[in-house]
């Protein structure tokens, strides 16, 4: 182990010991111990080989101790699915590890992913009706319009473009702004803030700092729309439940929809394009007229890429045993969605991208009461955007070596910051009929 790693580990140990004595505050943790970061690292698109080694040793394995509590990595599919479904035995309340004292409204811990029932149940019931397939159907022409505009802009600018800047980020960002009825302003600022929300290279310091900026923006947007409700989800919730939801609570809900709605989809669009460009058969399937084949490719992209690498951390309410692991009350469980989706006990040859793989019950959107509420919207965006890209630019090619690409080093949501592509060799393709 290098000198720097040794020093970092000793400093972390002293900080954790001091935090335990004075009250834990993850906001002050400036880096994660090396033993806990393996599930957040990749070899381009694949998990590190250590993931398979750990899973073979034990699908539920103790990997570290922090704050006097055991830290467990869950990498087996069956074990991950069972734990994600067991809301009674596990808590998602991150607030117990974060001091709220002296924090303003924008810095308070909350949101569906970090809330337990009955509060979680009460909050989720406000959002669930807005994300049914019937309600989402009204967004389909909106998404098609946004995608067509992006494809037109790329064709005009091409043949060489940055796919992240011109396609992968702006499409879900504009869609989520349309959904919430927010102005599509300062896109670059929110692009950087979104990445920072999941960047764990600085521990909790960077994550919570970026969170405060976006929550402040959403809380302010709710306050404005309370005076004049817009046509989007925020306005609908204010009209139907305005007396039940204060600005901070509704701002927190909107923040979860806002961030989850663009950052994860942006990563899926970028990495999905990267993968499709290397698999011409899959690109052709996406461009074809077989809707079932398109759905299969999208589901395999979701499983194979699993851009949300870890589920929200869980805390054991009581002593428990799973897969032979003796977990103590208060221990922390990190459930690797990527590890579970690449478990050979779940699907054969899991590290191979197979566009013909039968649809699986993958965990890319999580499972149980905390499953992503916007899963169907994400699927709709992927189908429309990647199908449009494949039809307009069937010969799209990546123009950088993987070693030259800036894949995120330590992020809860895996992605790439830029993706240079060549759309066509001579004249841009015309838009085919839908």
N, C-alpha and C positions, 0 to 999 in steps of 0.2 A: 504494500500500500504506500502511495506517495506521501511526502511530508505534508503537502497541502491538505490531503484527505484526512490525515491523522489530526492535524490542527483543527480542521473543521469539525471533526467528530468530537474532539475534546471540548471545543467551544459550545457545540450543540448540547453536549451532556451537561455542562454547567448551566446553560440557559434553561434547559428543560428542568433541571433540579430546582433552579431559582423560581421558575414559573410554577412548579408544583407546590412550593412553599407559599408563594404569594397569591396563587390563583392563576389558573391557566388562561393564557391569551394568545391564540394562534396568530393574531395580528402582529405580534412581536417576533415570531419565528422567521428568521431571514433565509433559511435554507432547510431542506429536508435531509435527514441522515441518509447516507449512500445506500444503506440496506433497504430503504423503502422506495427507491426510485426506479428499480428495474422494470416494474409494470408500466412505467410511463415512457420507456425508451424503445426504439424500434431499429431494425435494419431495413431502411427504406419503408416498405409497407408491412413487413412481417415483424412479429414479436421477436425479441432476442431469443437465442437458443436456450438461455437460462429459464425462460418461461416453461418450455416443455420439460426441462429437467426438474423444475420445482413441482410441476403438476404430476410427473411420474412418481416423484417421491411421496407427495401427499397433495391431494386436490384442495385441502385446507391446511395451510402451513404457517406456523408462527415465524415471522421474518425479522421482528425487531421488538423493542420495548421503548415506549415514549410516555412521559408523564406517569411512570409507574404502571402503565397498562400494556398488555400484550397487543402487538400489531400482527394481524393475520392476513395472509393473502389467499383468496379463494379463486382458483383458476380452473376447477373442474366444472363442466356444464351442468350436470345434475345437481351438484352442491350449490352452484351459483343460483340456479333457477329456484331451488327450494328455499334458499335464504332470502332471495328477493321477494318471494311470496309470503314470507313469515313476518308480517308486520307486527304481530303480537309479541314476538320474542326479541325483536331488534328495534332500536330507536334511530331516527335520523336527525335528532335534535343536536345540531352542531353548536347551538348557543351555549351548551355546557362547557365548551372549550374556548369560548370567546367572551371576554369581558365587555359588557355593554355600557359600563359606567362612563359617563362623560361623552357619549357618542350622540351625534345628532341623528335626525330621522333617516337620512340617506345612508348612514353607516350601520344601522341596526341589522342584525341577522334575521332572515326570514325567507319566505318563498316556499313553494310546495316541496321542493327537494330537501329542505332542511327542517321540515315541520312534521310532527306526529299527529295521528288522530287523537282527539276529535277535531282539533283545529284544522288539520290537513283535509279531513273529509268535508268540513264546512267550506273551506276555500276552494277545493277542487270542484265542488258542485256549481260554483259560479262559472267556471271555465268550460266544463265538459259539454254543455249544450252548444257552445259556440264552435266546437270542433267535430261535430258529427259530419258524416259524409254529405248529408243534405245541406247543411249550412255552408260547408266548404265548396260545394258545387258552384256557388256564385263567384268563387275566386278563380275558377278555371280559366274563363276568358281573360281575366286580369293577368294571370300568370303568362298566358299565351301572348298577350300584347307586350308584356315586359320582355319576355324571351325574344320575340321577333325584333323588337327595337334593339336589343343588345347584339343580336346576330347581324342586323343591318349595319350597326356601328362598327362591328369588328370587320365585316367585309369591306367597308369603306376604308378603314384604317390599315388593313392587312397588306401583305400576307403575314407579317410577323407581329404578334401581339403578346402581351402578358395576360394569360387566361384568367388568373386570379383577379387582376385589376379590372378587366373588361367584361368578365362573364361570371365567374364563380361567386364573387362577393356581391356585386351590385344587384343580381337577380333576387336572391333571398332577402337582401336588405330592402329593396323596393317593395317586395311582396309583403314583408312584415310591417313596413310603414303604412302600406295600403290597408292591411288588416286592422291595425291599431288607429288608423287615421292620424298619422304623424307626418310632419314635413320631412321630405327627403333632403335634408340639409346636412352639411358637415360630414359627408360620407367617409372621408379619409380619417377623421377623428374617431368615429365609431368603429372603423376597421381596426385601428390600432388598439382601442380600448377593449374590443371584443377579444382579440388575441391575448391581451394582458389579463383578462378575467380568468383565463385558464392556465396561464404561465406560472408554473410552480418553481421556476429556477431561483426565485428569491423568497421561497417559502410563502408565508401568508401576507407579507408586507405588500408586495405588488398586487396580489389578487384582491385584497380588501380595499386597497387604494383605488384601483380601477373600478371596483364595484360601486364605490361611493359616487363616482362621477356619473355613471349611467343611471343609478337609482335616483340621484338628485334630478336628472333630466326627466325621468319618467314621473316622479312625484310632482314636479312642476307642470308637466303636461296634463296630469290628472286634474290638478287645481284649475288650470285654464279651461279644460273641457267641462268641469263641473259648472262653470258659468255659462258655457255654450257647448253642449255635448255634440261631438262630431258623429259621423256616420259609421265609424268603425267599432271595434270591440270595446274600447274604453267608453265611448259614448253610450253603447248599448248597456253596458254594466251600470253606468251612472243612471240611466233612465230607469232600469229595472230594479237596481239594488243600491241606488245612491245613498239612501238613508241607513243602509247596513254597513257600508264600506267607507272608512275614512280615506283621506288622500294617501297616507303612508301604506295602508294595507293594499289598496287598489294599485298604487304605484309599484309595490313589491310584486304583485301578480303580473302586472304589465311588464315589469323588468324581466321576469322569468320567460314570458312569451317572446319579448323583444330579443333578448340575448340568445335563447335557445332557438329562436326562429331564423336567425341569420347566420350565426357563427358556425353551428354544426352543419347546416346545409351548405354553406360556403366551402367548408372542408370536404364534404362529400362530393360536391360538383368538381372541385379541383382534382382531388385524388381519383375520383371516378373517371374523369377525362384522361388522366395520366394512365390509368389501367386500361381503359378502352383503346387508347392509341397503341397499346402494345398487343392487343388482341383484336385483329381485324374482323374475325368472325363475330365477336361480341358487338363490335361497332356496327356491323351489317345487320345484326338482329335488332339493335336499337333503332336503326333507320327503317326497318321493315314495317309491314302492315299487320303483323301478328301481335296483337295486344298481349296475349298470354306470354309470348316469348319476351316481350319488353318487360313485363312484370317479373319474370324469372331472373332476367339479367339485373334488374334493379335490386331484387332481394339478395342476389348473390353479391352484388357490390356492397350492400349494407352489411352482410355477414362478414365478407372478406376484409373490408376496410375497418369496420367498427371504430369510427373516428372518436366516439366517446369511449375512452379507454377504460375508465373506472366508473362504476356507479357511485352515487353519493355515499360517503362512508356511513357505515352502520355501527351502532354500539350495542353490545349484548346487555339486555336488561337483567338477566340472571345467569348463573352458571348453566352451561349447555354443552352438549356433545354433538358433533356432526362429523361424519366420515372418520371417526376415531379421534378427532381433535377435541381436547378438553379446554373449552373456552370459558373464561371467568367473567363474572358480571363486570361491566365497564370496559371490557376489552374492545378493541377497534377492529372492524372487518372491512378490508378493502376488496371489493368484488370486481375482479378483472373481467369485464365484458368481452374484451379481445381474447383473453385466455380461454374463456368459456366457449366462444364461437370458433376457436381453433382447436378444440378438444377432439381428438380422433374418436373418442367414445360417443361424440355427438353426431359427427358426419364423416364419411370416409375421405381420406386424403385432404384434410382440412386446410392445408397451406396452399393448395392449388386453387386458383381462380377458375371456376368452371361455369360458363354461362348456361350450360344445360343442366346444372345441378337441380334436382327437384327442390321445390321451395321448402325451406327448413323453418323450424320454430326458433329462429335466432334471437339473441338478446341485445341486438343493436340499439333498441329503444328501451331496454330494461324490461322489467316484468313486475307484476303485482301492482299495489296501489300507487307506486311511484313511477309506473311506466309513463314515458313521454306523452303528454296530452296532445302534442302536435304531430304525432307520428304519421297520421294520414295526410296532413298538409305537406310534410317533408317528402313522402312518397310521391304525391302529386307533382311537386316541384321537380323532383328528380326525373320522373317520367317525361314531363313536358320539356324541360331544359335539355336533358341529355339526348332525347329523341330529336329535338330541333337541331342541336349541334351536329349529331351524326348525319342527319339528312342534308344539312347545308354544307358541311365540311367533312365529307366521308374520308378524305385523305389527310386529315389533320395529323401532324407529327410533332413530337416533342423535340425541341432544338437544343436541349441541354442534357449533359450527362447527369445521372442521378447524384454523383459526387459533387456536382456544381449547384444542386438545388438546396435551398435552405429549409429543410424539413424541421419541424419544431422539435427541440431537444428534450424538453421536460414540460409537457403540457397535458392537462386532463383531456383536452380535445386535440387530437393529432391533426396536423395539416401541413401545408407548405405555403411559404410567404409569397412566392412568385412562381409562375410556371410559363416560361417562354415556349410558344408554339408557332408553327407555320401552318396557316389555315389552308393554303392552296399554293400551287406552283406558278400559275399564270393568272387566269381571270377568275374572279370570285364566282362561286356557284350562285345560281338564282334560287329563290325560295320555292321549294316544291309545294304542291298542293297538299293540304293536310288530309 
